[in-house]
Amino acid sequence: MLPLEHLQTTMARSVLAIEPMVTAKMLTAGKADPLARLRIYQNNTRSSLTAVLMAVFPVTVRLVDERFFRFVASEFIRRHPPVESRLARYGAGFPRFLKTIDTLSDMPVVAETARLEWAIAEALDAASHPPRPLSEYDGTDLGPSPDIVLQPSLRLIVSHWLILSVWTAHQQETAVDQHSAWERRPERVALWRAGESVRLVLLDRANFAFRHSLKHGLGLEHATTRALALDPAFDLVSALVRLFGDGLVTDVRIPTHPLAN
């Protein structure tokens, strides 16, 4: 008899159709056909994982048709089975996988929309910290470049395609203009968790760069410099008010510098 861990690993690989014949030989209790028994587990597992992908990528499903999505999902599951028990984390590689499908080569907005939907799933799964009000820092000397800590759920996406426009149209159940949706035009999207839902907004280049720098802990001075380089008219005060108003600021830290010897 195989050790339990080895047995479980072998069974999992067989259920995902990686090594079907190996486990079939183990399922010999009773008179049932071992391969038939194994296929029951395989079908149930594949059906469950397909349902997970459809729940995470609903707009992508509508863009390509449900039957085609199920076919692509089946291939993805076969090639990229789950590596952890939390199904909420399954599907990270699906948008990238869609780019390898020849049938979708002339529809790049499909994989890009899936990328947006995965970011939404990530944001919903991320922690949500209490936001700090701007009034809390009235009269506080924060120095030239404080570290502004943002919500961990914040995601920033740049796409060459109208992904937010396509996604929004499907939320409102309005018809999507296929000509404009397939038109190459960049969108910069910020999204974050707000309670049990997600907020999504479009940003210009300067405000996107500003939030991107803050998200990566580069400090207010660096973030402002980047934004001004892209747009000399960038309004720092308005950008900060908007950050606090969106509930994105969770802390403001004053960098400490070691004393000179």
C-alpha positions as CSV (number, residue, x, y, z in Angstrom):
1,M,0.0,0.0,0.0
2,L,1.2,3.5,-0.9
3,P,1.9,6.0,1.9
4,L,-1.1,8.3,2.4
5,E,0.6,11.4,1.0
6,H,1.8,9.6,-2.1
7,L,-1.7,8.0,-2.5
8,Q,-3.4,11.4,-2.3
9,T,-1.0,13.0,-4.8
10,T,-1.4,10.1,-7.2
11,M,-5.2,10.2,-6.9
12,A,-5.3,14.0,-7.5
13,R,-3.2,13.7,-10.6
14,S,-5.4,10.9,-11.9
15,V,-8.6,12.8,-11.2
16,L,-7.2,15.7,-13.2
17,A,-6.4,13.2,-16.0
18,I,-2.6,13.5,-15.7
19,E,-2.0,9.9,-14.9
20,P,-5.4,8.1,-15.2
21,M,-4.2,4.5,-15.6
22,V,-2.1,4.6,-12.4
23,T,-5.0,5.2,-10.0
24,A,-7.4,3.0,-11.9
25,K,-5.5,0.0,-10.8
26,M,-6.0,1.0,-7.2
27,L,-9.8,1.3,-7.5
28,T,-10.5,-2.4,-7.6
29,A,-12.8,-2.8,-4.6
30,G,-16.1,-4.5,-5.7
31,K,-17.1,-5.3,-9.2
32,A,-17.3,-1.8,-10.6
33,D,-15.1,-0.8,-13.5
34,P,-12.2,1.2,-12.0
35,L,-11.9,3.5,-15.0
36,A,-15.7,4.2,-14.9
37,R,-15.3,5.1,-11.2
38,L,-12.3,7.3,-11.9
39,R,-14.2,9.1,-14.7
40,I,-17.0,10.1,-12.2
41,Y,-14.4,11.8,-10.1
42,Q,-12.8,13.4,-13.1
43,N,-16.1,14.7,-14.5
44,N,-17.2,16.1,-11.1
45,T,-13.9,17.8,-10.6
46,R,-13.7,19.3,-14.0
47,S,-17.3,20.5,-13.7
48,S,-16.6,22.2,-10.4
49,L,-13.5,23.9,-11.7
50,T,-15.3,25.1,-14.8
51,A,-18.0,26.5,-12.6
52,V,-15.4,28.4,-10.6
53,L,-13.9,29.9,-13.8
54,M,-17.3,30.9,-15.1
55,A,-18.1,32.6,-11.9
56,V,-14.8,34.6,-11.9
57,F,-14.9,35.5,-15.6
58,P,-18.6,36.1,-16.4
59,V,-18.1,38.9,-19.0
60,T,-15.4,36.8,-20.7
61,V,-18.0,34.0,-21.0
62,R,-20.4,36.3,-22.8
63,L,-17.7,37.6,-25.1
64,V,-16.8,34.2,-26.5
65,D,-20.0,32.1,-26.0
66,E,-20.5,29.7,-23.1
67,R,-19.8,26.5,-25.1
68,F,-16.5,27.8,-26.4
69,F,-15.6,29.0,-22.9
70,R,-16.3,25.6,-21.4
71,F,-14.0,24.0,-24.1
72,V,-11.2,26.5,-23.3
73,A,-11.7,26.1,-19.5
74,S,-11.4,22.3,-19.9
75,E,-8.1,22.7,-21.7
76,F,-6.9,25.2,-19.0
77,I,-7.9,22.8,-16.2
78,R,-6.1,19.9,-17.9
79,R,-2.9,21.9,-18.4
80,H,-3.0,24.0,-15.2
81,P,-4.7,22.2,-12.4
82,P,-5.1,23.8,-9.0
83,V,-2.0,24.0,-6.8
84,E,-3.8,25.0,-3.6
85,S,-7.0,24.1,-1.8
86,R,-8.6,27.6,-2.0
87,L,-10.7,27.7,-5.1
88,A,-11.0,31.5,-4.8
89,R,-7.4,31.6,-5.9
90,Y,-7.8,29.4,-9.0
91,G,-7.7,31.1,-12.4
92,A,-4.7,33.5,-12.1
93,G,-3.2,32.1,-15.3
94,F,-6.4,32.0,-17.3
95,P,-6.2,35.4,-18.9
96,R,-2.6,34.6,-20.1
97,F,-3.8,31.2,-21.3
98,L,-6.5,32.8,-23.4
99,K,-3.7,34.7,-25.3
100,T,-2.4,31.3,-26.5
101,I,-5.7,30.3,-28.1
102,D,-5.4,30.7,-31.9
103,T,-9.1,31.3,-32.3
104,L,-8.9,34.4,-30.2
105,S,-5.8,35.8,-31.8
106,D,-7.9,38.5,-33.6
107,M,-9.9,39.3,-30.4
108,P,-7.3,40.5,-27.9
109,V,-9.9,42.3,-25.9
110,V,-11.1,38.9,-24.6
111,A,-7.9,38.1,-22.7
112,E,-7.6,41.7,-21.6
113,T,-11.1,41.7,-20.2
114,A,-10.3,38.4,-18.4
115,R,-7.3,40.1,-16.9
116,L,-9.6,42.8,-15.5
117,E,-12.0,40.2,-14.1
118,W,-9.2,38.4,-12.4
119,A,-8.1,41.7,-10.8
120,I,-11.6,42.1,-9.5
121,A,-11.5,38.6,-8.0
122,E,-8.2,39.4,-6.3
123,A,-9.6,42.7,-4.9
124,L,-12.6,40.9,-3.5
125,D,-10.4,38.4,-1.8
126,A,-8.0,41.0,-0.4
127,A,-8.2,42.5,3.1
128,S,-10.1,45.8,3.6
129,H,-8.5,48.1,6.2
130,P,-10.3,51.0,7.9
131,P,-9.6,54.2,5.8
132,R,-8.1,57.3,7.4
133,P,-9.9,60.6,7.0
134,L,-8.0,63.6,5.6
135,S,-9.0,65.7,8.6
136,E,-7.0,63.4,10.8
137,Y,-3.8,65.0,9.5
138,D,-4.8,68.7,9.7
139,G,-2.0,70.6,11.2
140,T,0.4,67.6,11.2
141,D,3.9,68.1,9.8
142,L,4.4,65.1,7.6
143,G,7.7,66.2,6.1
144,P,8.5,66.5,2.4
145,S,7.8,62.9,1.4
146,P,5.6,60.8,3.8
147,D,4.7,57.2,2.9
148,I,1.0,57.0,2.0
149,V,-0.2,53.5,2.6
150,L,-3.0,52.4,0.3
151,Q,-5.6,49.7,0.6
152,P,-4.1,46.2,-0.2
153,S,-7.0,45.5,-2.5
154,L,-6.0,48.3,-4.9
155,R,-5.3,47.0,-8.4
156,L,-4.0,49.2,-11.3
157,I,-4.3,47.9,-14.8
158,V,-3.1,49.4,-18.1
159,S,-4.6,47.9,-21.3
160,H,-4.4,48.8,-24.9
161,W,-8.1,47.9,-25.2
162,L,-11.4,49.3,-23.9
163,I,-11.7,46.7,-21.1
164,L,-13.6,48.8,-18.6
165,S,-16.0,50.1,-21.2
166,V,-16.7,46.5,-22.3
167,W,-17.0,45.3,-18.7
168,T,-19.3,48.2,-17.7
169,A,-21.6,47.6,-20.7
170,H,-22.2,44.0,-19.6
171,Q,-23.0,45.1,-16.1
172,Q,-25.6,47.4,-17.4
173,E,-26.8,44.8,-19.9
174,T,-26.4,47.2,-22.8
175,A,-25.3,46.2,-26.2
176,V,-21.6,46.4,-26.8
177,D,-20.4,48.2,-29.9
178,Q,-18.2,45.5,-31.4
179,H,-16.4,48.0,-33.7
180,S,-15.4,50.3,-30.8
181,A,-14.7,47.5,-28.4
182,W,-12.2,45.9,-30.8
183,E,-10.6,49.3,-31.5
184,R,-7.1,49.7,-30.0
185,R,-7.4,52.5,-27.5
186,P,-5.7,52.4,-24.1
187,E,-7.5,52.5,-20.7
188,R,-5.9,52.9,-17.3
189,V,-8.1,51.3,-14.6
190,A,-8.0,51.5,-10.8
191,L,-10.1,49.1,-8.9
192,W,-10.4,48.3,-5.2
193,R,-12.7,46.6,-2.7
194,A,-15.4,48.7,-1.2
195,G,-17.3,46.6,1.3
196,E,-18.6,43.5,-0.5
197,S,-18.3,45.1,-4.0
198,V,-15.6,46.6,-6.1
199,R,-15.2,50.2,-7.4
200,L,-13.6,50.7,-10.8
201,V,-12.5,54.1,-12.2
202,L,-10.6,55.3,-15.2
203,L,-7.5,57.4,-14.6
204,D,-5.4,59.6,-16.8
205,R,-1.7,58.9,-17.2
206,A,-0.5,61.3,-14.4
207,N,-3.0,60.1,-11.7
208,F,-2.3,56.4,-12.7
209,A,1.4,57.0,-12.2
210,F,0.8,58.8,-8.9
211,R,-1.2,55.9,-7.5
212,H,1.2,53.3,-8.9
213,S,4.1,55.0,-7.1
214,L,2.3,55.2,-3.8
215,K,1.1,51.6,-4.1
216,H,4.7,50.4,-4.4
217,G,5.8,52.5,-1.4
218,L,7.9,55.0,-3.3
219,G,6.8,58.0,-1.2
220,L,4.8,61.1,-2.0
221,E,7.7,63.1,-3.4
222,H,8.5,60.4,-6.0
223,A,4.9,59.9,-6.9
224,T,4.4,63.6,-7.4
225,T,7.5,63.9,-9.6
226,R,6.4,61.0,-11.8
227,A,2.9,62.5,-12.2
228,L,4.2,66.0,-13.0
229,A,6.6,64.5,-15.6
230,L,3.6,63.2,-17.4
231,D,1.4,66.2,-16.9
232,P,2.8,69.5,-15.7
233,A,-0.7,70.6,-14.8
234,F,-1.1,67.7,-12.3
235,D,-2.9,68.9,-9.2
236,L,-1.4,67.2,-6.1
237,V,-4.0,68.6,-3.7
238,S,-6.9,67.3,-5.8
239,A,-5.2,63.9,-6.2
240,L,-4.8,63.6,-2.4
241,V,-8.3,64.7,-1.7
242,R,-9.6,62.1,-4.2
243,L,-7.4,59.4,-2.6
244,F,-8.8,60.1,0.9
245,G,-12.3,60.5,-0.5
246,D,-12.1,57.1,-2.2
247,G,-11.2,55.5,1.2
248,L,-7.9,54.3,-0.2
249,V,-5.6,55.7,2.4
250,T,-5.0,53.4,5.4
251,D,-2.0,55.2,7.0
252,V,0.4,58.0,6.5
253,R,3.9,57.4,7.8
254,I,6.8,59.8,8.3
255,P,10.0,58.1,7.2
256,T,12.6,57.9,10.0
257,H,16.2,58.7,9.2
258,P,19.1,57.4,11.2
259,L,21.0,60.0,13.2
260,A,24.3,60.9,11.8
261,N,27.3,59.8,13.9
